[in-house]
C-alpha cells in the first residue's frame, strides 16, 4: 500500500507531499514561499515537472486564490556547452 507521506512531488530535490503539506500548514505560505522554504521546484528541471502541483498544494491547504499571487516561474534546464559550439575554431 502506498504511503502518501512519502510521495515525492519534486523529484529533483526529493521533496515529499508530507513536507509540502506540513510547511503550508505551519506557515500559511503562498506557492512562492513554499518553494523558497522547501526548495521544491529549484532542482535540475527548474520546476517544469512539479510547479503546477506545488501551486495546487499551496492553494488547497492555505485556502488562497491562485490569482492573487504571481505564478511560480521556471527556468529551462542548464546544459554544458563546449567552446567549439560558441563559435570557436578547431
C-alpha positions as a Python dict, from the first residue, in 0.01 Angstrom:
ca = {
    (1, 'X'): (0, 0, 0),
    (2, 'X'): (127, 346, -92),
    (3, 'X'): (207, 578, 196),
    (4, 'X'): (106, 930, 92),
    (5, 'X'): (357, 1083, 331),
    (6, 'X'): (639, 951, 114),
    (7, 'X'): (505, 1054, -229),
    (8, 'X'): (773, 1266, -391),
    (9, 'X'): (638, 1580, -557),
    (10, 'X'): (969, 1738, -661),
    (11, 'X'): (1190, 1463, -799),
    (12, 'X'): (1496, 1682, -844),
    (13, 'X'): (1508, 1799, -481),
    (14, 'X'): (1328, 1491, -337),
    (15, 'X'): (1060, 1697, -160),
    (16, 'X'): (768, 1488, -37),
    (17, 'X'): (398, 1568, -27),
    (18, 'X'): (408, 1550, 353),
    (19, 'X'): (687, 1809, 371),
    (20, 'X'): (492, 2048, 147),
    (21, 'X'): (167, 1999, 338),
    (22, 'X'): (337, 2045, 674),
    (23, 'X'): (515, 2362, 558),
    (24, 'X'): (197, 2520, 421),
    (25, 'X'): (5, 2433, 737),
    (26, 'X'): (273, 2573, 964),
    (27, 'X'): (349, 2898, 780),
    (28, 'X'): (28, 2957, 576),
    (29, 'X'): (254, 3040, 284),
    (30, 'X'): (199, 3102, -84),
    (31, 'X'): (342, 2872, -350),
    (32, 'X'): (639, 3104, -396),
    (33, 'X'): (722, 3100, -25),
    (34, 'X'): (668, 2724, -21),
    (35, 'X'): (922, 2692, -299),
    (36, 'X'): (1174, 2902, -107),
    (37, 'X'): (1122, 2718, 222),
    (38, 'X'): (1143, 2363, 80),
    (39, 'X'): (1346, 2405, -244),
    (40, 'X'): (1066, 2229, -433),
    (41, 'X'): (1090, 2340, -794),
    (42, 'X'): (1452, 2454, -767),
    (43, 'X'): (1621, 2143, -897),
    (44, 'X'): (1767, 2046, -1232),
    (45, 'X'): (1438, 2073, -1423),
    (46, 'X'): (1373, 2420, -1280),
    (47, 'X'): (1016, 2340, -1178),
    (48, 'X'): (887, 2222, -1513),
    (49, 'X'): (755, 1895, -1370),
    (50, 'X'): (632, 1996, -1023),
    (51, 'X'): (536, 2364, -1048),
    (52, 'X'): (165, 2301, -1101),
    (53, 'X'): (148, 2053, -812),
    (54, 'X'): (319, 2298, -578),
    (55, 'X'): (69, 2569, -677),
    (56, 'X'): (-224, 2330, -621),
    (57, 'X'): (-100, 2211, -280),
    (58, 'X'): (-37, 2564, -156),
    (59, 'X'): (-374, 2698, -270),
    (60, 'X'): (-568, 2396, -138),
    (61, 'X'): (-423, 2399, 213),
    (62, 'X'): (-391, 2773, 270),
    (63, 'X'): (-727, 2849, 102),
    (64, 'X'): (-577, 3122, -113),
    (65, 'X'): (-694, 3205, -459),
    (66, 'X'): (-411, 3131, -707),
    (67, 'X'): (-482, 3455, -896),
    (68, 'X'): (-374, 3671, -601),
    (69, 'X'): (-8, 3573, -622),
    (70, 'X'): (221, 3563, -922),
    (71, 'X'): (259, 3212, -1064),
    (72, 'X'): (579, 3023, -999),
    (73, 'X'): (839, 3084, -1264),
    (74, 'X'): (1057, 2817, -1406),
    (75, 'X'): (1392, 2811, -1576),
    (76, 'X'): (1496, 2594, -1866),
    (77, 'X'): (1749, 2328, -1771),
    (78, 'X'): (2113, 2425, -1786),
    (79, 'X'): (2325, 2219, -2023),
    (80, 'X'): (2702, 2234, -2060),
    (81, 'X'): (2820, 2391, -2386),
    (82, 'X'): (3165, 2345, -2529),
    (83, 'X'): (3364, 2642, -2655),
    (84, 'X'): (3358, 2495, -3007),
    (85, 'X'): (2979, 2540, -3016),
    (86, 'X'): (3013, 2902, -2906),
    (87, 'X'): (3200, 2995, -3220),
    (88, 'X'): (3549, 2881, -3155),
    (89, 'X'): (3756, 2721, -3428),
    (90, 'X'): (3942, 2396, -3408),
}
